[in-house]
Amino acid sequence: MSEQDEIEYQLDTLAIRTGHDRTFEGEHSEPIFLTSSFVCESAADAAAKFSGQIEGNTYSRYTNPTVHTFEKRLAVLDGAERAVATSSGMAAVHAITLAYLKAGDHVVCSRAVFGSIISLFEKYVMKFGVDVTFVDLEDLAAWQQAIRPNTRLLFIETPSNPLAQVGDLQAIADIAHAANALFAVDNTFCTPVLQQPIKFGADLIIYSSTKYIDGQGRALGGAVVGNHQLLEEINGVIRTLGNSMSPFNAWVFLKGLETLNLRMKAHCASAQKLAEWLDAHPKVETVYYAGLPQHPGHELAKKQQSGFGGVVSFVVKGEREGAWTVIDNTRFLSITSNLGDVKSTITHPATTSHGRMSAEAKQQAGISEGLIRVSVGLEDIDDIIRDLSRGLDLI
Ligand SMILES: *Cc1c(COP(=O)(O)O)cnc(C)c1O
């Protein structure tokens, strides 16, 4: 598909058609290039490719056609120049820290990001002389105050997990750029189908493709998306470190992108229905879903997102016992921390994903004992509601 076509076509067409250069075999569907290296035509050809004089595949840690197809397709969906695929979402975040930070630099990060990202900064990045300040996602004054002359990177996830707080992309981008810092957004929950952070000033987008982009809970992967210049740095890190995406996984994600828009619409519709049902349930104290008009981030989410996503969190009566009763009385919801899957999943954040936090930190982060997180899958929504009502009726 030519670049001119890419400008004219809509998202669904791009998600299905972009990035595949058909080989001489005339294959209709994208092939998987399961090969670790590539053969050159001559010694001179090899020398030219290795020196970068001519483009061409040499080794799959550097480039692989299936991975490349996935990268091109994802970048186009995000309205970006380039994407680099990684072996996991965490590898994508790690690549950002290695590519743009050095000893003496400072990072401002939202407190409400994926737990392993907090660990990456606190346990490892800080060890190399980079200072990190964590601030409340929604508190713009705190973002501004946290800026120092050596601030190089601002990092957020919006909407956040599990409480669906919404960060103001444009406002935080402006704070970052006034300080000459980069602004990176973890867009795993929305995917490019529901939110394109570049439109609101983000410089870098990171994904865990393990979630909605796969959509069927099969493979680990991730990506960094942005402009050519910034992504060249990421490419250098990934090809050197070796946490590149496997061609097989790239093919799984490529197929995932083809149905992403359809799936996200269905996830959003079911999550909205579930959130409204929970909101009216006498055993439910609070529902965290930006699709509910009373949610504090509702208006901002409407501005930035074309849908409210597939994750619904809620607090039930009866603290931990109440939450565990709901979880243990489901019959088909999977008790697992993965999300973005066609299969609905249910977790108790206070004793799983956030289990290692102190009681005080949990309270500060709003992770109460009665909190349950559901990633709403694509099973019939009335069946999902029935599965949750079994335990709720017993509280
Ligand atoms: C899962 C997840 C990650 C980490 O991705 P992995 O593929 O597990 O390494 C990062 N951010 C968010 C929002 C996630 O849900």
The ligand as a Gaussian input file, in Angstrom:
#p B3LYP/6-31G(d) Opt

LIG

0 1
 C        0.934000      -5.546000      30.732000
 C        1.247000      -4.124000      30.712000
 C        2.570000      -3.672000      30.564000
 C        3.746000      -4.616000      30.482000
 O        3.682000      -5.391000      29.347000
 P        4.292000      -6.890000      29.235000
 O        3.932000      -7.277000      27.851000
 O        3.647000      -7.715000      30.309000
 O        5.758000      -6.753000      29.455000
 C        2.796000      -2.311000      30.497000
 N        1.790000      -1.436000      30.601000
 C        0.512000      -1.824000      30.760000
 C       -0.557000      -0.808000      30.854000
 C        0.199000      -3.174000      30.822000
 O       -1.076000      -3.554000      31.001000

